[in-house]
Amino acid sequence: VAAIQQTVRQVREIVHEIQAPGTLDGGDVLRIGKQVYVGRSARSNQAAIDQLADFLRPFGYQVHAVVTRGCLHLKSAVTALSDDTVLINPDWVDSDVFSAYRQIPVAESEPHAANVVRIGTAILMPSSFPETLRRIEAAGFAVSTVDVSELQKAEGAVTCCSVLFNA
């Protein structure tokens, strides 16, 4: 934690740390504009979600706890393609939680395809989900793909390898 804090402090003036008994995993945190969705999972609990809400409230963010099912993290089930569109596996998360957004469901044969990274207006996603890729492109998004098959063996994906900062 100390090494990560030191690095983050180079680009962010304010850094908070979740205190025990809170536990929070980055794969459970999805920010869409000023809305922050946090999966309650085996790695993230309500104590941490409450702390995060307290940290972010002064900056105008709202934090929402989201129950996940059948997946490791929230971002295994849903990620943002834009501020008004999500890519979602409705079998793993209640799609009603994201009713304020246009929803693009993953292909049923590609349940792990919701884990993508948005970089500006571009989308980075695993190359192993061709049907979901077609759905995203048909919705008007520019997509680049990458082979992450080794990461996928442990339900890893592109969000697991990404820490993005707005400069």
C-alpha positions as a Python dict, from the first residue, in 0.01 Angstrom:
ca = {
    (1, 'V'): (0, 0, 0),
    (2, 'A'): (277, 245, 88),
    (3, 'A'): (446, 208, -252),
    (4, 'I'): (119, 262, -436),
    (5, 'Q'): (34, 563, -218),
    (6, 'Q'): (371, 719, -296),
    (7, 'T'): (314, 679, -670),
    (8, 'V'): (-46, 805, -658),
    (9, 'R'): (59, 1109, -454),
    (10, 'Q'): (270, 1216, -753),
    (11, 'V'): (-51, 1275, -951),
    (12, 'R'): (-312, 1329, -678),
    (13, 'E'): (-285, 1571, -387),
    (14, 'I'): (-544, 1397, -169),
    (15, 'V'): (-507, 1024, -100),
    (16, 'H'): (-726, 832, 147),
    (17, 'E'): (-678, 481, 277),
    (18, 'I'): (-960, 239, 357),
    (19, 'Q'): (-935, 135, 721),
    (20, 'A'): (-1012, -212, 861),
    (21, 'P'): (-1255, -375, 881),
    (22, 'G'): (-1316, -223, 539),
    (23, 'T'): (-1184, -402, 233),
    (24, 'L'): (-1206, -261, -118),
    (25, 'D'): (-1081, -405, -447),
    (26, 'G'): (-1041, -181, -751),
    (27, 'G'): (-1220, -437, -967),
    (28, 'D'): (-1535, -360, -770),
    (29, 'V'): (-1525, 17, -831),
    (30, 'L'): (-1693, 160, -1142),
    (31, 'R'): (-1711, 538, -1192),
    (32, 'I'): (-1951, 683, -1444),
    (33, 'G'): (-1940, 1061, -1424),
    (34, 'K'): (-2015, 1157, -1063),
    (35, 'Q'): (-2176, 818, -988),
    (36, 'V'): (-1957, 550, -829),
    (37, 'Y'): (-2084, 193, -820),
    (38, 'V'): (-1911, -48, -583),
    (39, 'G'): (-1967, -421, -593),
    (40, 'R'): (-2026, -594, -262),
    (41, 'S'): (-1817, -903, -320),
    (42, 'A'): (-1577, -1140, -147),
    (43, 'R'): (-1315, -863, -172),
    (44, 'S'): (-1516, -545, -103),
    (45, 'N'): (-1747, -493, 192),
    (46, 'Q'): (-2002, -241, 316),
    (47, 'A'): (-1757, -87, 568),
    (48, 'A'): (-1527, 11, 280),
    (49, 'I'): (-1816, 130, 64),
    (50, 'D'): (-1927, 360, 347),
    (51, 'Q'): (-1573, 497, 387),
    (52, 'L'): (-1543, 557, 14),
    (53, 'A'): (-1875, 743, 15),
    (54, 'D'): (-1746, 966, 296),
    (55, 'F'): (-1421, 1036, 106),
    (56, 'L'): (-1597, 1123, -219),
    (57, 'R'): (-1903, 1314, -94),
    (58, 'P'): (-1718, 1650, -66),
    (59, 'F'): (-1630, 1621, -436),
    (60, 'G'): (-1992, 1572, -542),
    (61, 'Y'): (-1982, 1198, -602),
    (62, 'Q'): (-2258, 956, -506),
    (63, 'V'): (-2158, 601, -411),
    (64, 'H'): (-2391, 306, -469),
    (65, 'A'): (-2343, -45, -332),
    (66, 'V'): (-2419, -312, -593),
    (67, 'V'): (-2470, -681, -527),
    (68, 'T'): (-2290, -910, -771),
    (69, 'R'): (-2359, -1277, -833),
    (70, 'G'): (-2158, -1545, -1008),
    (71, 'C'): (-1853, -1330, -1075),
    (72, 'L'): (-1542, -1210, -898),
    (73, 'H'): (-1585, -831, -933),
    (74, 'L'): (-1840, -571, -1035),
    (75, 'K'): (-1634, -488, -1345),
    (76, 'S'): (-1660, -853, -1448),
    (77, 'A'): (-2035, -785, -1482),
    (78, 'V'): (-2057, -423, -1599),
    (79, 'T'): (-1831, -145, -1730),
    (80, 'A'): (-1893, 196, -1885),
    (81, 'L'): (-1857, 249, -2259),
    (82, 'S'): (-1942, 620, -2214),
    (83, 'D'): (-2110, 840, -1956),
    (84, 'D'): (-2449, 721, -2084),
    (85, 'T'): (-2385, 359, -2191),
    (86, 'V'): (-2283, 44, -2005),
    (87, 'L'): (-2177, -299, -2125),
    (88, 'I'): (-2350, -545, -1895),
    (89, 'N'): (-2397, -912, -1813),
    (90, 'P'): (-2745, -908, -1658),
    (91, 'D'): (-2693, -1260, -1520),
    (92, 'W'): (-2424, -1127, -1285),
    (93, 'V'): (-2569, -794, -1175),
    (94, 'D'): (-2918, -644, -1148),
    (95, 'S'): (-2959, -439, -1465),
    (96, 'D'): (-3218, -218, -1289),
    (97, 'V'): (-2932, -63, -1091),
    (98, 'F'): (-2808, 77, -1423),
    (99, 'S'): (-3148, 178, -1563),
    (100, 'A'): (-3030, 540, -1607),
    (101, 'Y'): (-2791, 419, -1880),
    (102, 'R'): (-2830, 270, -2225),
    (103, 'Q'): (-2740, -97, -2179),
    (104, 'I'): (-2559, -320, -2424),
    (105, 'P'): (-2581, -680, -2304),
    (106, 'V'): (-2289, -913, -2364),
    (107, 'A'): (-2350, -1210, -2590),
    (108, 'E'): (-2489, -1502, -2387),
    (109, 'S'): (-2205, -1721, -2515),
    (110, 'E'): (-1951, -1462, -2387),
    (111, 'P'): (-2042, -1403, -2020),
    (112, 'H'): (-1700, -1254, -1932),
    (113, 'A'): (-1712, -993, -2211),
    (114, 'A'): (-1837, -701, -1997),
    (115, 'N'): (-1490, -632, -1860),
    (116, 'V'): (-1359, -358, -2092),
    (117, 'V'): (-1161, -37, -2042),
    (118, 'R'): (-1276, 305, -2162),
    (119, 'I'): (-994, 542, -2253),
    (120, 'G'): (-1150, 870, -2358),
    (121, 'T'): (-1390, 771, -2634),
    (122, 'A'): (-1207, 448, -2723),
    (123, 'I'): (-1276, 103, -2584),
    (124, 'L'): (-1011, -163, -2513),
    (125, 'M'): (-1140, -518, -2480),
    (126, 'P'): (-1022, -879, -2498),
    (127, 'S'): (-1004, -1023, -2849),
    (128, 'S'): (-1182, -1342, -2743),
    (129, 'F'): (-1537, -1197, -2754),
    (130, 'P'): (-1623, -1139, -3122),
    (131, 'E'): (-2003, -1125, -3086),
    (132, 'T'): (-1991, -871, -2805),
    (133, 'L'): (-1732, -676, -3005),
    (134, 'R'): (-1981, -657, -3295),
    (135, 'R'): (-2251, -528, -3059),
    (136, 'I'): (-2024, -254, -2922),
    (137, 'E'): (-1912, -146, -3269),
    (138, 'A'): (-2273, -150, -3395),
    (139, 'A'): (-2355, 95, -3114),
    (140, 'G'): (-2096, 334, -3261),
    (141, 'F'): (-1795, 279, -3037),
    (142, 'A'): (-1434, 254, -3158),
    (143, 'V'): (-1282, -66, -3019),
    (144, 'S'): (-929, -201, -3000),
    (145, 'T'): (-875, -560, -2896),
    (146, 'V'): (-591, -730, -2713),
    (147, 'D'): (-511, -1094, -2635),
    (148, 'V'): (-546, -1145, -2259),
    (149, 'S'): (-618, -1518, -2269),
    (150, 'E'): (-369, -1595, -1992),
    (151, 'L'): (-533, -1342, -1760),
    (152, 'Q'): (-877, -1477, -1846),
    (153, 'K'): (-785, -1816, -1700),
    (154, 'A'): (-817, -1649, -1357),
    (155, 'E'): (-1115, -1424, -1453),
    (156, 'G'): (-869, -1145, -1521),
    (157, 'A'): (-918, -893, -1797),
    (158, 'V'): (-813, -554, -1924),
    (159, 'T'): (-937, -364, -1617),
    (160, 'C'): (-705, -576, -1399),
    (161, 'C'): (-403, -436, -1582),
    (162, 'S'): (-515, -75, -1598),
    (163, 'V'): (-475, 226, -1373),
    (164, 'L'): (-591, 533, -1563),
    (165, 'F'): (-553, 899, -1465),
    (166, 'N'): (-688, 1207, -1637),
    (167, 'A'): (-399, 1443, -1692),
}
